[in-house]
Amino acid sequence: MMNRTTIRLIPTLALLAATSCFAEPDNSPGKGLWKEVSGTAIHYFDDMPGRNVITHRATPTETGVKLRTTESVDLFGDLEGRVLYQPRTVINQVEGTLVNTGNQVFSGTVLGEGPVLLHDNLFRVDVNLMTGETIGKMFLTDHVDGPVVDCIIEIEGTGFTEEGNGLAEYWGRCRLRDNTGRRPR
């Protein structure tokens, strides 16, 4: 039986392993080649049905609030598709921070291949509520369906649309593999 310390270390170890995959791409035969990717994103906050934020729970804390929501983000560029995003948001009004972690699923294409369905429960997005600076990382490495793809993505917020939707740029690396681990055609 695992103790609480071991259980708490599992996400940290997974994050370190995913980060090392990004830092040291494995280009050996059968693993697929890492390719640079980039593009833009829109994080929807408007009231448009089908993409609006759904708030499931808001729990006040001593310094702010914790939220459970469902949100959507559209990606354009080397990754084309939609992210269904279910963050655990912690807003600390004393420190002026917002942190999102939780689960997200990407549905779309990667470098023109797909459709793919990828899950990520290691992502983290940090927002400085004073300056608006938004940075994050996505680890789309949990294959659900379609071609086997791994993507490690960095995100930076770039502003807002007139409707109040968040704009961002992303960049990183992806590798395409088939279900047998052989090199893609």
N, C-alpha and C positions, 0 to 999 in steps of 0.2 A: 504494500500500500504506500502511495506517495504522500510525503508530508506537504504542508502548505508552502514551504519555501521552494521545494522542487516544482510544485504546480505553478507557482508564480514565475519561475525561471523559464518555463517552456516557451512563452511568447517571446521573451528576450532572446533566447537561443535561436528560435526560428527567424527572428528579425536579423540577427547576426549572420546566420547562414544565408539568407536571401541577399543581404548586403554584400557578402563575400562573392556570391554568384555574379553580382553586378560589377564588382571591382575586378574580378579575375575571370573573365569569360573562358569557358571550356570549349575550345574549338576542335576537340578531338573527333575522329570519325564516329558517326552515330549519335552525336550530341546536338547537331545543328549549329550553325554559326550565329553568333550574336550580331545584330545589325542595329545601327543607330536609328532612332525614331524621334519624331517631333510633331507638334501640331498645336491646336488651340482647343479650348473647352468653354462651354457655357453651363454654369450651375444655376438651375432655375429656382427662383424665389417668388415669381409672379403668381397670379391667381388662375393661370390657364389650366382648365381641367385636364387631368391625365399627366401633368408634370409638376403640379403645385406641391408644396411641402405639406405633408400630413404629419401633424403632431400627435403622437400616441400618449406621451406622458411628459409632464413638466414637474420636477421636484425641486422646491426651493432648498438652498443650502445656506450656510452661514455667510458665504462670500458671493453667492450668485444663484445659479440654477443648473440642474442637470436635465437634459432633454433626451427623449427617444423619438426619432422622426423617421420618415421615409422621404427621400429626396431623389431627384434625377439630375444627371449631368450628361450632356451630349459632347462627344469627342469628334474632332475633325482633323484630318491629316493622315499620318501613317496608321493610326488607330481611328477607325470610323465606326461609330455606334453610340450606344447609350449605356450609362452606368446607373443601375438602381442601387441607391446608396442608403444604408440604414445605420447612420452614425449614433454613437453614444456621445453626446455633446456635453462638455463641462465648460460653463461660462463662469469665470472668476472676475467679478467686477472690481474687486480690490486690486488685483494685479493687472487688470485690463487684458485678460487672455481668454481665448476660446480654443478648446482642443477637441477634435473629432477623432474617434477610433470606432471600431465596430466591424460591420460586414458590408461588402459591396459585391455586385456581380456585373461584369462587363459582357454585353452582347453586341457583336458586330464583326468587323474584319480587322486583321492585323497585316499590314504590308500587302493588302489585296487578297489575302487568304482568309477563307472562312465560309460561312459564319462560324464563329467560335463563341463559347460561353466559358468565362473564366471567373473564379471566385477569389476574393482577397479578404482575409480577416486580420491582416497585419498593418494596414495603412494607418497613417497618422497625418492629420492636417492641423497646423498651428496658425492662429490668427491673432495678431496684435490689435486689440480693439481701439487703441489710441491712434495708431498710424494706418491701420488697414492692411498692413503687410500680411500676406498669406503665403505660406510655404507648406509643402507636403511631399509624401512619398506613397506610391502605390506598388503593391507586390502582387501582380496578376499572375500567380504561379500555380494556382489550384485549378487544374483542368476539369471542366464539367462536361463539355461536348464540343464536337468539331475537331479540327486539326489541333495537335498538341502544341501549345504555345506557352512561352514564359516571357513576361514583361516586367521590368523594373523601371518605374517611371517617377520622375521628379516633377513637381507642380509649383508654379508661382502665379499668384493672383496678379491681374493687370488692370483691374478696375471694374466698372459696372455699366450695364446697358441703361438706356432711358427708363426701362421698366423695372430696374433694380436687380436684374439677374447678374450674377458674378461672372467675370471673364477671367480666363487663365491661359497660360502657355504651359505645354508639357514637353519633356524631352527624356530620353533614356535609351534603353536597349531592349530588344526582343529577339527571341530565337524561335524558329519554326521547326518542329519535329513531327513526324507522323507517329501513329500509335505504336509502332514497333520500335521506335527509337532510332530508325535509320534516317539518313539525311533526306530532307525534302527534295522532290524533283525540281 
